[in-house]
Amino acid sequence: MGSILSQLLQERDVIPDTLQQIYEMNGGTTVAAPSSAICEQIISLLRTYDNAYLVLDALDECNDETRWGLLEHLRSLGPNVHILITSRFHSTIDEELVDFSRLEISAHNSDIELFIDDQIQRNKNLRKMVEKQPALRLDIKQGVLKTAQGM
């Protein structure tokens, strides 16, 4: 939430008085500020926009407690805020996002293979290694495909 607040403030010439007060009350930092106070400031700033778009990438990398709190705050931001969340599948995340629209995207092996071929072509060192050992291209593809498993 602090990152969202920071990004919203970059568009401003003046820091709102209420945020300045929070900053001073917390010893010259917003790190110790209650998340509810930060969220209130975000909501206040977002009200000045007709529409706002937030992108939250890799929700699955948050621990459960942080993720739960973050989602609770995001739900309170208002109807003019449109949120895109990306995450790998995780059953608890699926449960937490039950009220969100969902679009499942997974990579196809052919897409991954094309990407690998392109990266080999672009990377001088990889290209040289594959030219010396042509079987290496297949080894790389098989290793990446095995690891990716549709991600």
NUDRENLO-5751 format. One line per field, with one value per atom (N, C-alpha, C): residue number from 1; x, y, z. Coordinates in pm, 1 decimal, m for minus. Layout:
! residues N
guke <- [NUM_...]
c1 <- [X_...]
c2 <- [Y_...]
c3 <- [Z_...]
//
This chain:
! residues 151
guke <- [1_1_1_2_2_2_3_3_3_4_4_4_5_5_5_6_6_6_7_7_7_8_8_8_9_9_9_10_10_10_11_11_11_12_12_12_13_13_13_14_14_14_15_15_15_16_16_16_17_17_17_18_18_18_19_19_19_20_20_20_21_21_21_22_22_22_23_23_23_24_24_24_25_25_25_26_26_26_27_27_27_28_28_28_29_29_29_30_30_30_31_31_31_32_32_32_33_33_33_34_34_34_35_35_35_36_36_36_37_37_37_38_38_38_39_39_39_40_40_40_41_41_41_42_42_42_43_43_43_44_44_44_45_45_45_46_46_46_47_47_47_48_48_48_49_49_49_50_50_50_51_51_51_52_52_52_53_53_53_54_54_54_55_55_55_56_56_56_57_57_57_58_58_58_59_59_59_60_60_60_61_61_61_62_62_62_63_63_63_64_64_64_65_65_65_66_66_66_67_67_67_68_68_68_69_69_69_70_70_70_71_71_71_72_72_72_73_73_73_74_74_74_75_75_75_76_76_76_77_77_77_78_78_78_79_79_79_80_80_80_81_81_81_82_82_82_83_83_83_84_84_84_85_85_85_86_86_86_87_87_87_88_88_88_89_89_89_90_90_90_91_91_91_92_92_92_93_93_93_94_94_94_95_95_95_96_96_96_97_97_97_98_98_98_99_99_99_100_100_100_101_101_101_102_102_102_103_103_103_104_104_104_105_105_105_106_106_106_107_107_107_108_108_108_109_109_109_110_110_110_111_111_111_112_112_112_113_113_113_114_114_114_115_115_115_116_116_116_117_117_117_118_118_118_119_119_119_120_120_120_121_121_121_122_122_122_123_123_123_124_124_124_125_125_125_126_126_126_127_127_127_128_128_128_129_129_129_130_130_130_131_131_131_132_132_132_133_133_133_134_134_134_135_135_135_136_136_136_137_137_137_138_138_138_139_139_139_140_140_140_141_141_141_142_142_142_143_143_143_144_144_144_145_145_145_146_146_146_147_147_147_148_148_148_149_149_149_150_150_150_151_151_151]
c1 <- [83.4_0.0_88.2_201.9_295.3_345.7_369.0_413.6_305.5_182.2_70.9_61.5_70.4_64.8_178.4_296.2_411.6_389.9_336.9_312.8_206.1_103.0_0.1_54.9_145.1_202.8_298.4_354.5_445.6_375.3_244.8_166.8_131.8_164.7_124.6_240.9_206.2_306.0_318.4_208.4_202.9_155.6_220.4_177.3_58.2_m49.5_m167.2_m131.5_m197.5_m171.0_m190.4_m294.7_m320.7_m207.1_m149.8_m37.0_87.0_105.6_217.4_205.0_82.7_59.7_93.1_52.2_83.9_234.9_302.4_448.3_513.2_468.0_526.2_492.6_370.6_329.5_405.7_462.4_534.3_684.6_731.9_875.2_946.1_881.8_947.0_951.4_856.8_848.6_703.7_669.6_535.5_542.1_662.9_679.0_602.8_605.6_539.5_391.6_344.7_205.1_111.9_m2.8_m99.8_m144.8_m162.6_m202.4_m338.0_m424.5_m555.0_m539.5_m443.1_m418.8_m363.1_m275.3_m220.3_m332.3_m418.3_m529.0_m624.6_m652.4_m738.6_m679.6_m548.9_m482.7_m491.8_m475.3_m486.0_m626.6_m727.5_m866.4_m892.3_m842.3_m859.8_m796.8_m676.6_m609.3_m679.1_m725.9_m792.7_m925.2_m988.1_m1115.0_m1097.4_m976.5_m952.1_m943.4_m949.4_m942.1_m1078.6_m1109.5_m1231.3_m1216.2_m1099.5_m1067.3_m920.3_m891.1_m752.5_m732.7_m614.5_m583.4_m461.6_m478.1_m369.1_m331.9_m203.5_m154.3_m72.7_m113.4_m44.3_7.7_138.2_199.7_251.5_236.7_293.7_236.4_105.0_39.2_81.0_110.7_149.2_281.3_356.7_484.0_469.3_349.1_321.8_292.6_329.1_287.5_137.2_75.1_m70.8_m124.3_m62.9_m111.9_m103.1_8.9_26.3_m73.6_m89.7_m181.8_m324.7_m365.3_m501.1_m525.2_m432.1_m446.1_m447.7_m361.9_m355.0_m486.1_m540.0_m666.1_m781.6_m781.9_m886.3_m880.3_m760.4_m745.4_m784.5_m745.3_m777.4_m928.5_m998.5_m1144.5_m1211.3_m1145.8_m1207.0_m1176.0_m1107.5_m1060.6_m1167.3_m1277.7_m1385.4_m1410.4_m1524.9_m1567.0_m1487.9_m1417.2_m1339.7_m1200.9_m1172.0_m1040.8_m1054.9_m977.7_m978.8_m846.9_m855.5_m738.2_m710.9_m585.2_m539.6_m438.9_m467.5_m379.1_m328.2_m196.3_m140.9_m90.1_m101.3_m56.9_m51.0_37.3_31.3_m86.5_m134.3_m247.1_m204.4_m287.9_m270.2_m411.1_m446.9_m585.7_m632.5_m547.4_m591.8_m610.6_m528.5_m545.9_m676.2_m703.7_m828.1_m948.1_m942.4_m1050.6_m1060.8_m947.1_m945.8_m995.1_m983.2_m1021.4_m1154.3_m1236.6_m1361.8_m1451.1_m1443.0_m1527.7_m1463.5_m1348.8_m1282.0_m1308.8_m1313.3_m1319.0_m1185.3_m1188.4_m1065.4_m1042.7_m920.5_m879.6_m754.4_m767.1_m652.6_m569.8_m442.5_m349.0_m237.3_m206.4_m92.2_m16.8_110.5_196.5_179.8_187.1_189.0_335.0_363.4_501.8_559.8_478.6_529.8_570.2_496.8_533.2_666.4_682.8_806.8_924.2_904.4_1012.1_1050.3_952.0_981.1_1058.8_1019.5_1089.3_1234.5_1257.2_1393.4_1476.2_1420.4_1492.6_1530.6_1437.7_1465.0_1576.2_1571.8_1674.3_1811.3_1815.2_1942.2_1996.4_1909.6_1952.0_2003.2_1940.5_1976.6_2103.1_2124.1_2235.7_2357.9_2458.9_2579.4_2644.2_2655.2_2719.4_2638.5_2507.6_2422.5_2428.7_2421.0_2423.9_2551.9_2666.5_2794.9_2796.7_2744.0_2743.3_2656.1_2540.4_2449.6_2507.2_2580.5_2644.4_2751.2_2822.7_2926.6_2865.5_2752.7_2686.5_2536.8_2496.4_2355.5_2256.1_2296.1_2205.3_2170.7_2250.6_2227.2_2093.5_2055.6_1928.0_1811.8_1812.6_1707.1_1711.1_1831.5_1844.7_1787.2_1815.9_1764.4_1612.5_1558.6_1412.8_1345.0_1399.7_1339.5_1346.7_1458.7_1472.4_1374.7_1362.5_1272.4_1126.4_1090.5_953.4_914.7_1006.6_979.7_956.0_1036.6_1026.6_902.0_871.0_761.6_624.9_599.9_473.5_352.5_350.2_234.8_232.3_334.1_334.1_341.3]
c2 <- [m117.8_0.0_124.4_115.5_228.2_260.7_158.2_179.4_247.9_207.4_270.7_417.4_444.5_582.2_665.1_609.9_679.7_714.6_620.6_645.9_752.8_752.5_855.3_993.4_998.0_1126.2_1184.7_1101.4_1151.0_1245.9_1235.0_1320.7_1454.6_1470.5_1588.8_1685.9_1812.5_1915.6_1935.8_1907.9_1930.9_1803.3_1771.2_1656.2_1700.2_1622.2_1658.8_1675.2_1772.7_1801.5_1678.9_1600.5_1483.4_1381.7_1367.8_1275.2_1331.0_1461.8_1525.6_1502.8_1508.7_1484.9_1340.3_1245.7_1104.3_1086.3_1147.7_1139.9_1191.9_1307.4_1367.7_1287.3_1233.8_1154.8_1023.6_976.5_849.2_869.6_979.6_1002.8_1024.4_1090.6_1122.4_1006.7_915.2_803.7_758.9_701.5_642.9_492.0_438.3_293.5_242.8_319.8_276.6_314.8_385.8_430.4_310.0_315.7_206.4_192.5_69.6_47.9_110.7_119.5_182.1_330.6_397.2_539.3_557.2_469.1_473.6_451.0_353.6_321.9_440.7_507.7_626.2_734.1_751.9_850.6_811.8_683.8_635.8_660.4_626.0_645.9_793.6_878.7_1022.6_1069.6_1022.9_1061.4_1002.5_880.0_815.2_881.8_946.5_1014.2_1131.5_1178.0_1290.7_1246.5_1115.6_1060.9_1006.8_1020.5_956.9_805.5_757.5_615.0_600.1_497.5_464.7_316.4_281.0_142.3_98.3_m9.0_m63.8_m201.2_m225.8_m356.6_m413.6_m529.5_m598.8_m729.8_m738.5_m854.7_m951.0_m1078.2_m1185.8_m1190.2_m1185.9_m1194.2_m1319.3_m1426.5_m1552.5_m1541.6_m1435.1_m1420.2_m1354.2_m1308.4_m1253.7_m1368.6_m1350.5_m1451.3_m1436.5_m1537.2_m1540.2_m1417.7_m1379.2_m1267.1_m1135.2_m1111.7_m989.4_m985.6_m1097.7_m1105.9_m1077.2_m1135.7_m1115.6_m968.2_m905.5_m763.9_m674.9_m704.3_m626.9_m634.9_m754.7_m770.9_m700.2_m703.1_m631.4_m482.1_m426.6_m284.3_m255.0_m340.6_m318.2_m318.5_m402.8_m409.0_m278.4_m201.3_m79.5_45.4_30.9_148.7_221.0_160.0_231.9_186.4_226.9_178.9_237.8_346.8_405.9_343.2_245.7_180.8_42.3_21.7_m105.0_m174.8_m299.2_m370.9_m493.8_m508.8_m629.7_m696.7_m821.2_m898.6_m1018.2_m1039.2_m1160.7_m1250.6_m1380.4_m1477.1_m1615.1_m1696.2_m1838.1_m1896.8_m2010.5_m2072.9_m2118.9_m2089.0_m2133.7_m2140.8_m2250.2_m2269.0_m2159.0_m2112.1_m2007.6_m1875.2_m1848.5_m1725.7_m1734.5_m1850.3_m1870.9_m1842.5_m1886.6_m1861.7_m1713.6_m1647.2_m1506.2_m1415.9_m1460.8_m1379.2_m1423.5_m1491.2_m1545.1_m1433.9_m1312.3_m1202.5_m1122.2_m1166.7_m1102.9_m1183.9_m1115.2_m1186.5_m1255.1_m1366.7_m1444.5_m1483.1_m1471.9_m1514.9_m1598.5_m1725.8_m1815.8_m1814.2_m1791.2_m1787.7_m1886.1_m1967.7_m2057.0_m2062.3_m2082.4_m2087.6_m2222.0_m2218.1_m2340.9_m2375.1_m2501.9_m2544.6_m2480.5_m2466.6_m2407.4_m2261.4_m2188.5_m2049.7_m2044.2_m2134.4_m2138.0_m2172.5_m2268.0_m2305.7_m2189.8_m2116.3_m1998.0_m1893.7_m1873.8_m1778.4_m1820.6_m1948.0_m1998.5_m1980.7_m2014.7_m1996.1_m1849.6_m1760.8_m1617.8_m1573.5_m1621.1_m1583.3_m1637.1_m1756.6_m1813.7_m1729.5_m1690.4_m1609.6_m1471.7_m1412.8_m1278.2_m1276.1_m1384.1_m1388.3_m1449.6_m1366.9_m1408.9_m1532.7_m1534.9_m1648.0_m1776.9_m1767.3_m1885.6_m1935.8_m1841.7_m1879.6_m1955.1_m1907.9_m1974.6_m2115.0_m2128.1_m2259.8_m2358.7_m2313.1_m2400.5_m2436.1_m2343.6_m2373.4_m2481.4_m2477.5_m2577.4_m2711.9_m2707.8_m2829.5_m2821.2_m2855.9_m2842.8_m2914.0_m3020.8_m3093.6_m3009.9_m2909.2_m2823.0_m2749.4_m2711.7_m2642.4_m2727.6_m2855.2_m2945.1_m2963.8_m2973.9_m2988.6_m2866.3_m2747.9_m2624.8_m2624.3_m2655.3_m2655.2_m2755.4_m2876.3_m2976.9_m2933.7_m2877.6_m2832.6_m2720.8_m2623.8_m2512.0_m2558.3_m2641.0_m2689.5_m2770.7_m2850.6_m2930.9_m2840.7_m2736.9_m2645.6_m2556.5_m2510.3_m2416.1_m2476.3_m2596.4_m2665.5_m2575.6_m2505.1_m2424.2_m2284.0_m2244.3_m2109.2_m2006.5]
c3 <- [0.0_0.0_0.0_65.3_65.6_m73.8_m153.1_m290.5_m373.4_m355.4_m426.7_m386.1_m256.7_m207.5_m266.9_m267.7_m323.3_m470.3_m546.1_m688.4_m709.3_m626.2_m637.5_m601.9_m507.5_m465.4_m568.3_m654.0_m757.0_m852.7_m864.2_m952.6_m886.8_m761.5_m684.4_m666.3_m662.7_m632.4_m482.0_m410.3_m266.1_m196.7_m85.8_m5.5_79.2_80.1_159.8_307.9_373.1_514.7_602.9_575.4_659.7_649.8_532.5_517.0_585.9_578.6_648.8_799.8_851.7_994.5_1032.0_948.6_973.3_976.1_882.9_872.7_1001.0_1048.3_1168.8_1293.9_1302.6_1419.4_1430.5_1318.3_1317.9_1308.8_1363.7_1374.4_1241.9_1150.1_1023.8_926.3_938.0_844.9_832.1_718.3_704.7_719.9_737.7_752.0_874.3_983.0_1105.6_1109.1_1008.5_1006.6_993.1_1060.0_1047.0_901.4_858.0_719.0_689.7_791.5_770.0_737.7_799.8_772.0_631.0_591.0_455.2_354.0_381.7_292.2_279.8_391.4_387.3_297.9_303.3_218.5_71.2_44.3_m93.8_m146.8_m68.1_m109.1_m137.0_m51.1_m69.0_m200.4_m228.4_m352.8_m474.8_m464.5_m577.7_m612.5_m514.5_m541.5_m638.2_m655.7_m746.0_m892.0_m917.3_m1052.4_m1094.3_m1223.4_m1274.3_m1268.1_m1310.3_m1306.9_m1271.7_m1196.5_m1163.7_m1189.3_m1234.5_m1267.8_m1187.9_m1112.6_m1032.1_m1086.7_m1096.1_m1138.2_m1023.0_m976.2_m868.0_m925.5_m939.8_m1002.2_m896.1_m920.8_m839.0_m697.5_m687.9_m557.5_m481.4_m553.6_m490.3_m413.2_m436.5_m366.0_m229.6_m196.4_m62.3_33.1_159.4_256.3_280.7_338.7_354.2_427.6_536.6_617.1_540.3_474.8_395.8_281.7_213.9_101.1_144.8_256.2_305.5_336.5_406.6_440.8_317.4_223.9_100.5_23.4_9.8_m62.4_7.9_141.1_216.1_185.4_181.7_150.7_5.7_m85.5_m226.6_m250.6_m177.8_m193.1_m149.8_m65.9_m12.2_m94.7_m206.1_m278.7_m359.3_m385.9_m453.0_m595.2_m649.5_m781.2_m898.4_m876.1_m986.2_m999.0_m914.3_m915.8_m979.9_m1085.0_m1158.5_m1130.2_m1089.1_m1039.8_m1126.5_m1166.3_m1235.0_m1142.6_m1108.7_m1020.6_m1098.7_m1094.4_m1153.9_m1041.7_m1064.9_m965.3_m1028.1_m978.5_m1011.0_m934.3_m980.8_m912.0_m773.2_m678.8_m540.8_m482.4_m419.3_m374.3_m279.3_m188.5_m96.0_m169.0_m268.8_m347.0_m425.5_m481.1_m555.8_m466.0_m341.9_m246.5_m211.9_m195.7_m158.5_m271.1_m394.4_m510.2_m570.6_m492.7_m544.7_m600.5_m547.4_m594.8_m708.8_m759.4_m871.9_m998.3_m1112.5_m1240.5_m1261.0_m1330.7_m1345.2_m1490.4_m1532.7_m1665.1_m1647.9_m1678.1_m1661.9_m1789.7_m1773.2_m1885.9_m1856.8_m1955.4_m1939.2_m2071.0_m2059.2_m2178.1_m2247.7_m2378.8_m2458.8_m2487.3_m2493.4_m2518.5_m2643.6_m2748.2_m2871.9_m2851.2_m2765.6_m2734.4_m2659.9_m2566.4_m2488.2_m2578.6_m2667.2_m2759.3_m2850.7_m2900.6_m2983.2_m2904.6_m2779.8_m2693.8_m2673.5_m2645.9_m2625.5_m2751.7_m2865.8_m2992.3_m3012.5_m2981.4_m2995.6_m2900.1_m2776.3_m2678.3_m2718.7_m2771.4_m2818.3_m2932.9_m3022.3_m3136.5_m3092.3_m2993.7_m2947.0_m2859.7_m2785.8_m2690.9_m2759.2_m2776.1_m2848.9_m2787.1_m2654.9_m2586.9_m2602.4_m2583.0_m2600.7_m2744.8_m2837.2_m2978.6_m3011.9_m2961.7_m2987.3_m2927.3_m2803.3_m2739.0_m2816.2_m2863.6_m2937.1_m3074.0_m3134.5_m3262.2_m3245.6_m3132.5_m3105.8_m3067.1_m2992.7_m2945.5_m2978.8_m3100.6_m3142.2_m3049.8_m2985.8_m2895.5_m2772.4_m2743.2_m2627.1_m2639.5_m2762.6_m2784.5_m2732.5_m2766.1_m2721.5_m2569.8_m2513.7_m2367.7_m2295.7_m2348.1_m2287.6_m2293.8_m2410.9_m2428.3_m2333.7_m2326.4_m2240.3_m2093.7_m2051.2_m1912.9_m1878.5_m1966.4_m1941.3_m1944.4_m2041.1_m2050.2_m1927.0_m1879.1_m1759.8_m1638.4_m1625.7_m1513.3_m1523.4_m1644.3_m1665.1_m1633.5_m1673.5_m1649.4_m1671.6_m1786.6_m1823.4_m1766.8_m1691.0_m1635.4_m1746.2]
//
